[in-house]
């Protein structure tokens, strides 16, 4: 094996969890990356050696963390970070970049947030199992997308179960039923001019109480979840259909194409036209 492996995931047709890119690297001494801002979640697992993470904690305070083998660190969307290898014991790490409608919920279940980005496993063996899932994905860039998404789910399950900051799951309650009803309703009606009031009415709940329950369960307000759902559907259509961007915006609940373009660029870091140009499948035989 060489000192570096990097691959880009070829498919956007997954909503709960979505994979973007993955790889591993044996870093040179003092090798650094940043300061940089990501559009998606990025998780690194330190295989050997050590290094430093400098990260904005979300409150304008920059913190430095020293990490060594069998630890990991999470970078959140919009967070300014720099990470660098040690001078004498440069680290080797593997990483996954991912996102999705439930990514935040799963990460918070593992106790990983913008102000608590460090992963420590309960046991070395559990940490190594998380490492092995990342390396499995990184070593199989030619595997079917669904196969890799399955291993992304196994990675996330292992991360949650092994993390020392894990949040213990609650027993199923009536409010879980309400949230599932709300998510299902949004998935079936995102094309319309859907309001939080309408969704709350479907669940037979007061709007403010519904919004509070939704945020507690899903990690974001219902309106933000709806925006992310619409934009995910739009990305899928832009990649896999010939519809115009204006038509796609309308199909995903945006009557105003300018509003759609602004929301899309805020979410993905590119305009819809630029994103489509970079992500449209290439004809068979055309070089990448």
TAVENWO-V931331 format. One line per field, one symbol per residue. phi: phi as a letter, one per 40 degrees, with the letter a starting at -180 (. if undefined). psi: psi as a letter, one per 20 degrees, with the letter a starting at -180 (. if undefined). A space follows every 10 residues. Layout:
BEGIN
phi=???
psi=???
END
This chain:
BEGIN
phi=.ccaaaabcc bbcbbcbbbb aaiaacccdg dbbhcabccb cbbbbccaga abbbaccgbg bcbbbcbbdg baabbcdgcc bbbacccbbc cbbbabbaah cbdcdccccc gbaccacccb ccbdcccccc dccccccccb ccccdccccd ccccdccccc cccccdcccc cdbdcccccc ccccccccbc ccccbccccc cccfbcdccc cccccccbga cdcccccccc cccccccccb bbccccccdc cbgbcbcccc cccccccbgb cdccccccbc dcddgccc
psi=qbjqppqppj qjkpggpppg rqaqpoqqpj prpaqqpqir qppppograr aqpoppjijj ppqpppqaqj rrqppqpipp qpqqqqghmq qprqqpprar hjgggghhhi kprhjmippp qhqgghghhg ghhghgghjl ijrqghghhg hhghghghgg hipijpppqq qprhhhgggh gggggghiji hrmpqhgggh hhilqqghgg hgggghhijq qhhgggghgg hghggghhhj rjqqhggggg hjjohohghg gggghhgiiq qggggghhip pqqpipq.
END
